[in-house]
Amino acid sequence: MKLILAILLFIFNLALSAQSNPYTGDYTRSLSEEGKHIIEYKLTLNQDGTFLFHSYKKMQGGTPPEVNTYGKGKWSAKDNIITFSADKKEDFDEKNTLDFNQSTARFVTKNPRDKSDKVAKTKLQFLESGIFWMKRIDIFKI
């Protein structure tokens, strides 16, 4: 009897760990004015609790005309709030210069009880950030 109970508990735990995290995946946002300006954001939340961020800006008449900025670090979720953190020693280098410490975002998705035909894109809405241009930015899950 103990063996059967142990096997059932093992299978139950295995099934729970096999479920994917709803927050993980790629998020993107593109803002552009045809022929003039392009601003693109791409955020990847990995299953292991790490993230990668890339921002690309191409401004007509800008100096420099094209800018790529990167950031990386760790993320955690609690009650649909994603908290970002970056370790000064591990996550910053010549390429990764964006500081995501003090950044939080809300995970927004269509309520499962909403049975209407309304289409609601899954997104992250940044609430706070040490990066001034990230506040109130929505990036959508691909």
For each residue, the residues with C-beta under 8 A, 3 or more apart:
1: 4 5
2: 5 6
3: 6 7
4: 1 7 8
5: 1 2 8 9
6: 2 3 9 10
7: 3 4 10 11
8: 4 5 11 12
9: 5 6 12 13
10: 6 7 13 14
11: 7 8 14 15
12: 8 9 15 16
13: 9 10 16 17
14: 10 11 17 18
15: 11 12 18 19
16: 12 13 19
17: 13 14
18: 14 15
19: 15 16
20: 24 47
21: 24 47 77
22: 107 109
23: 45 75 77 82 107
24: 20 21 45 46 47
25: 44 45 141 142
26: 42 43 44 141 142
27: 41 42 43 44 45 123 124 139 140 141 142
28: 40 41 42 43 139 140 142
29: 40 41 137 138 139 140
30: 38 39 40 41
31: 37 38 39 40
32: 36 37 38 39
33: 36 37
34:
35: 60
36: 32 33 60
37: 31 32 33 57 58 59 60
38: 30 31 32 56 57 58
39: 30 31 32 55 56 57 58
40: 28 29 30 31 54 55 56 57
41: 27 28 29 30 53 54 55 137 139
42: 26 27 28 53 54 55
43: 26 27 28 51 52 53 54 124 139
44: 25 26 27 51 52 53
45: 23 24 25 27 51 75 82
46: 24 49 50 51 52
47: 20 21 24
48:
49: 46 74 75 76
50: 46 72 73 74 75
51: 43 44 45 46 72 73 74 75 84 100
52: 43 44 46 70 71 72
53: 41 42 43 44 70 71 72 98 100
54: 40 41 42 43 68 69 70
55: 39 40 41 42 67 68 69 70 98
56: 38 39 40 66 67 68
57: 37 38 39 40 62 66 67
58: 37 38 39 62 65 66 67
59: 37 62 65 67
60: 35 36 37 65
61: 65
62: 57 58 59 65 67
63:
64: 67
65: 58 59 60 61 62
66: 56 57 58
67: 55 56 57 58 59 62 64
68: 54 55 56
69: 54 55 97 98
70: 52 53 54 55 95 96 97 98
71: 52 53 86 91 96 97 98 99 100
72: 50 51 52 53 86 91 96
73: 50 51 84 85 86 87 91 100 101
74: 49 50 51 84 85 86 87 91
75: 23 45 49 50 51 82 83 84 85
76: 49 82 83 85
77: 21 23 80 81 82 83 107
78: 81 83
79:
80: 77 106 107 108
81: 77 78 104 105 106 107 127
82: 23 45 75 76 77 104 105 106 107 124
83: 75 76 77 78 103 104
84: 51 73 74 75 100 101 103 104 105
85: 73 74 75 76 100 101
86: 71 72 73 74 91 92 99 100 101
87: 73 74 90 91 92
88: 91 92
89: 92
90: 87
91: 71 72 73 74 86 87 88 96
92: 86 87 88 89 96 97 99
93: 96
94: 97
95: 70
96: 70 71 72 91 92 93
97: 69 70 71 92 94
98: 53 55 69 70 71 131
99: 71 86 92 130 131
100: 51 53 71 73 84 85 86 103 129 130 131
101: 73 84 85 86 130
102: 128 129 130
103: 83 84 100 126 128 129 130 131 134
104: 81 82 83 84 126 127 128 129
105: 81 82 84 124 125 126 127
106: 80 81 82 124 125 127
107: 22 23 77 80 81 82 122 123 124
108: 80 120 122 123 124 125
109: 22 120 122 123
110: 114 118 119 120 122
111: 114
112:
113:
114: 110 111 118 120
115:
116:
117:
118: 110 114
119: 110
120: 108 109 110 114
121: 140 141
122: 107 108 109 110 140 141
123: 27 107 108 109 138 139 140 141
124: 27 43 82 105 106 107 108 138 139 141
125: 105 106 108 136 137 138
126: 103 104 105 129 134 135 136 137 138 139
127: 81 104 105 106 135 136
128: 102 103 104 135
129: 100 102 103 104 126 132 134 135
130: 99 100 101 102 103
131: 98 99 100 103 134 135
132: 129 135
133: 137
134: 103 126 129 131 137
135: 126 127 128 129 131 132
136: 125 126 127
137: 29 41 125 126 133 134
138: 29 123 124 125 126
139: 27 28 29 41 43 123 124 126
140: 27 28 29 121 122 123
141: 25 26 27 121 122 123 124
142: 25 26 27 28
